[in-house]
Amino acid sequence: MAQSGDTRTISIAHSPDSDDAFMFYGLATNKIRVPGFRFTHTLCDIETLNRRAIDEAFFDVTAVSFHAYPYIQDQYTLMSCGGSVGEGYGPMVVSSRPLTPEDLTKVKVAIPGTLTTAYLALKIFNPDIETEVVPFDQIIPEIQAGRFEAGLIIHEGQLTYATSGLRKVIDLGVWWREQTGLVLPLGGNAVRRSLGAETLHTVTQALRDSIQHGLDNREQGLEYAMQFARDLDANLANRFVSMYVNERTLSYGADGQEAIRKLLDLGHEKGIIPMAPKVDFVD
């Protein structure tokens, strides 16, 4: 955070994905302005953002996997908007040959990072599954190349795996809803507590306004987001953005906030998350 004259600079970091880009479209293109503030944008993959938030609490606002939140909860609080939530869908395990969910203990599963919420959900599903970290955009190619029989996919891969000749083993969002009746919260936006209560509220409202601007100006928002839509045509990009930027993104709702707490508490109870989660939100 820097200040020059009467303008306060807020550093924002999010992943280079079409849904995140759509959320930040209003702010990134100055369609949404906040008097006295300017916003800088850094794009980086989510696992790197998770690590950077833990190691140095570097950005004022950062996209973060919910799995990573307990590790940064002393420095950051969660915005009540800007989350990606799976409404009965979510990260999935795919494979090159027919496998049942029970078979996953017999193979090594490529995962996009140990701090991703996808990994947390997988380990809650079955802690005995053996995993190996592979960059998220290399998981499908690594399965196709025969180096892994199965992989845990996030982002656009959820819509494109079948065209890569792969099969779905389990959708963790479906499994989570069957187990809990709740949505599967995947990622959110965390904001540094040290900004102070007034600025926390102002910056959170700015993001909510940016999300609303994208939803209100969908065509322009999608056109902006398309530059970040890896391997998706316009129809698939629209579908992907619809999955993860919607009314839930404007506000989690009481059940959405309950889902975040439930997921993290379960992770702690099962020994995956070492510290007790303390979840709070900025409105």
C-alpha positions in Angstrom: 0.0 0.0 0.0 1.4 3.4 -0.9 0.1 6.9 -0.6 0.7 9.9 -2.9 -0.9 13.2 -2.2 -4.5 12.4 -1.3 -4.6 9.2 -3.3 -4.1 5.8 -1.7 -2.9 2.9 -3.8 -4.4 -0.5 -3.2 -2.5 -3.5 -4.6 -4.8 -6.3 -5.9 -3.7 -9.7 -7.0 -5.9 -12.4 -8.7 -5.4 -15.4 -10.9 -5.3 -15.0 -14.7 -8.7 -16.8 -15.2 -11.7 -15.7 -17.1 -13.9 -15.7 -14.0 -11.5 -13.6 -11.9 -10.9 -11.3 -14.8 -14.7 -10.8 -15.2 -15.0 -9.9 -11.5 -12.3 -7.3 -11.7 -13.2 -5.9 -15.2 -14.9 -2.8 -13.7 -11.9 -1.9 -11.6 -9.2 -2.9 -14.0 -10.7 -0.8 -16.8 -11.5 2.2 -14.5 -15.3 1.8 -15.2 -15.5 1.7 -11.4 -13.7 4.5 -9.7 -13.3 5.3 -6.0 -12.4 8.9 -5.0 -9.1 8.9 -3.2 -8.1 5.5 -4.3 -6.2 3.9 -7.2 -5.9 0.1 -7.7 -3.0 -1.8 -9.2 -3.6 -5.3 -10.6 -1.2 -8.3 -10.6 -2.1 -11.5 -12.2 -0.6 -14.8 -10.9 -1.7 -18.4 -10.5 -3.6 -19.2 -7.3 -1.1 -21.5 -5.7 1.6 -18.8 -6.0 -0.8 -16.2 -4.5 -1.6 -18.6 -1.6 2.1 -19.0 -0.9 2.9 -15.3 -1.1 0.0 -14.3 1.2 1.4 -16.8 3.7 5.0 -15.9 3.4 4.8 -12.1 3.3 1.2 -10.9 3.3 2.3 -8.9 0.2 -0.8 -7.7 -1.5 -3.5 -5.5 0.0 -6.2 -7.6 -1.7 -5.4 -11.1 -2.9 -7.4 -14.0 -4.3 -6.9 -17.0 -2.1 -8.0 -20.6 -1.9 -10.2 -21.1 1.1 -7.9 -23.9 2.1 -5.1 -21.3 2.5 -7.2 -18.9 4.5 -6.5 -20.3 8.0 -2.8 -19.8 7.4 -3.3 -16.1 6.7 -6.2 -15.3 9.0 -4.2 -13.2 11.4 -3.1 -10.8 8.6 -6.2 -11.0 6.4 -10.0 -11.1 6.7 -12.3 -12.3 3.9 -14.4 -10.0 1.8 -18.1 -10.9 1.8 -18.1 -10.8 -2.0 -15.8 -12.0 -4.8 -15.9 -15.7 -4.1 -16.1 -18.6 -6.4 -18.6 -21.2 -5.2 -19.6 -24.5 -6.8 -23.4 -24.9 -6.7 -23.4 -28.7 -6.9 -20.3 -28.8 -9.1 -16.6 -28.2 -8.5 -13.1 -29.6 -9.0 -13.1 -33.1 -10.3 -10.8 -36.1 -10.7 -10.5 -37.3 -14.2 -8.6 -40.3 -15.6 -7.3 -41.8 -18.9 -9.2 -45.1 -18.2 -12.3 -46.1 -16.3 -11.8 -45.7 -12.6 -14.2 -45.7 -9.7 -13.7 -43.3 -6.8 -12.5 -46.2 -4.7 -9.8 -47.0 -7.3 -8.1 -43.6 -6.6 -6.1 -45.1 -3.7 -4.4 -47.4 -6.2 -3.0 -44.6 -8.4 -1.1 -41.4 -7.9 -3.3 -38.3 -8.6 -1.8 -35.2 -10.1 -3.0 -32.1 -8.1 -2.7 -28.4 -8.7 -1.2 -27.5 -5.3 -1.5 -28.6 -1.7 -3.1 -25.3 -0.6 -5.8 -25.4 -3.2 -9.4 -26.0 -1.9 -9.6 -28.8 -4.5 -6.8 -30.6 -2.7 -8.5 -30.0 0.7 -11.8 -31.4 -0.6 -10.0 -34.5 -2.1 -8.3 -35.2 1.2 -11.5 -34.8 3.2 -13.1 -37.2 0.6 -10.3 -39.8 1.1 -7.1 -39.0 3.1 -5.4 -42.1 1.7 -5.1 -40.9 -1.9 -1.5 -40.4 -2.9 -0.9 -37.1 -4.8 1.8 -35.2 -6.6 1.8 -31.5 -7.4 1.7 -30.5 -11.1 1.0 -27.0 -12.5 -2.7 -26.8 -13.0 -2.5 -26.2 -16.7 -0.2 -29.2 -17.2 -2.4 -31.8 -15.4 -4.5 -32.8 -18.4 -1.4 -32.9 -20.8 0.4 -35.1 -18.2 -2.5 -37.6 -18.0 -2.6 -37.6 -21.8 1.1 -38.3 -21.9 0.7 -41.3 -19.6 2.7 -39.9 -16.7 -0.4 -40.0 -14.5 -3.5 -42.1 -14.7 -5.6 -39.5 -12.9 -5.6 -35.8 -12.0 -7.5 -33.2 -10.0 -8.6 -30.5 -12.3 -9.7 -26.9 -11.6 -10.6 -23.9 -13.8 -11.5 -24.4 -17.4 -10.5 -28.0 -17.4 -13.8 -28.8 -15.8 -15.4 -28.0 -19.2 -12.8 -29.3 -21.6 -11.6 -32.6 -20.1 -13.9 -34.8 -22.3 -12.6 -33.3 -25.5 -9.1 -34.3 -24.3 -10.3 -37.9 -24.2 -10.5 -38.1 -20.4 -13.2 -39.5 -18.1 -14.7 -38.2 -14.9 -14.1 -40.2 -11.8 -15.7 -37.9 -9.2 -17.0 -34.4 -9.1 -16.1 -33.1 -5.6 -18.7 -30.4 -5.7 -21.4 -33.1 -6.3 -19.9 -35.3 -3.5 -19.8 -32.3 -1.1 -23.4 -31.4 -1.7 -24.5 -35.0 -1.1 -22.5 -35.0 2.2 -23.5 -31.6 3.5 -26.3 -30.2 1.5 -24.1 -27.1 1.0 -22.3 -25.4 -1.9 -18.5 -26.0 -2.2 -16.7 -22.8 -1.6 -13.4 -22.8 -3.6 -11.8 -19.4 -3.5 -12.4 -15.9 -2.2 -10.7 -12.5 -1.9 -8.8 -11.7 1.3 -8.0 -8.1 2.4 -5.3 -7.0 4.8 -6.6 -6.2 8.2 -4.0 -3.4 8.6 -5.8 -1.2 6.1 -8.2 -0.3 8.9 -12.0 -0.7 9.1 -13.0 2.2 6.9 -10.7 1.3 4.0 -11.6 -2.4 4.4 -15.2 -1.5 3.8 -14.4 0.9 0.9 -12.3 -1.6 -0.9 -14.8 -4.4 -0.4 -17.6 -2.2 -1.8 -15.4 -1.3 -4.8 -15.0 -5.0 -5.7 -18.8 -5.6 -5.2 -19.4 -2.7 -7.5 -17.0 -4.1 -10.0 -18.7 -7.5 -10.0 -22.1 -5.9 -10.4 -20.8 -3.8 -13.3 -19.6 -7.0 -15.1 -23.0 -8.7 -14.5 -24.8 -5.6 -15.7 -22.5 -5.2 -18.8 -22.0 -8.9 -19.5 -21.1 -8.7 -23.1 -18.3 -6.2 -22.5 -17.2 -8.0 -19.4 -16.9 -11.3 -21.3 -15.0 -9.6 -24.1 -12.5 -8.4 -21.5 -12.4 -11.8 -19.8 -11.9 -13.8 -23.0 -8.3 -12.7 -23.2 -7.8 -14.9 -20.1 -10.0 -17.8 -21.2 -7.4 -20.5 -22.0 -8.7 -22.9 -24.7 -12.3 -21.7 -24.4 -14.5 -20.4 -27.2 -16.9 -17.6 -26.4 -19.8 -20.0 -25.5 -17.6 -22.0 -23.1 -16.1 -18.9 -21.6 -19.6 -17.6 -21.0 -20.6 -20.9 -19.3 -17.5 -20.9 -17.2 -18.0 -17.3 -16.0 -21.6 -18.1 -15.2 -20.6 -21.0 -13.1 -18.3 -18.9 -10.9 -19.6 -15.3 -11.2 -23.2 -14.9 -10.2 -25.4 -13.8 -7.3 -23.2 -15.8 -4.9 -20.2 -13.7 -6.0 -22.0 -10.5 -4.9 -22.7 -12.1 -1.5 -22.1 -15.6 -0.2 -25.3 -15.6 1.7 -25.7 -17.2 5.2 -25.5 -20.7 3.8 -22.4 -19.8 1.7 -20.6 -18.5 4.8 -21.7 -21.6 6.7 -20.2 -23.7 3.9 -16.8 -22.0 4.2 -16.7 -22.5 8.0 -17.9 -26.2 7.6 -15.2 -27.0 5.0 -12.4 -25.4 7.0 -13.6 -26.9 10.3 -13.7 -30.4 8.8 -10.2 -29.9 7.3 -9.0 -29.0 10.8 -10.8 -31.9 12.5 -9.2 -34.3 10.0 -5.7 -33.0 10.6 -5.3 -31.4 7.2 -5.3 -27.9 8.5 -3.0 -27.5 11.5 -4.6 -24.4 13.1 -8.2 -23.8 14.2 -9.9 -21.6 11.5 -11.3 -18.2 12.6 -13.5 -17.0 9.7 -14.7 -13.5 9.5 -16.0 -11.2 6.8 -15.9 -7.5 5.7 -19.3 -6.3 4.4 
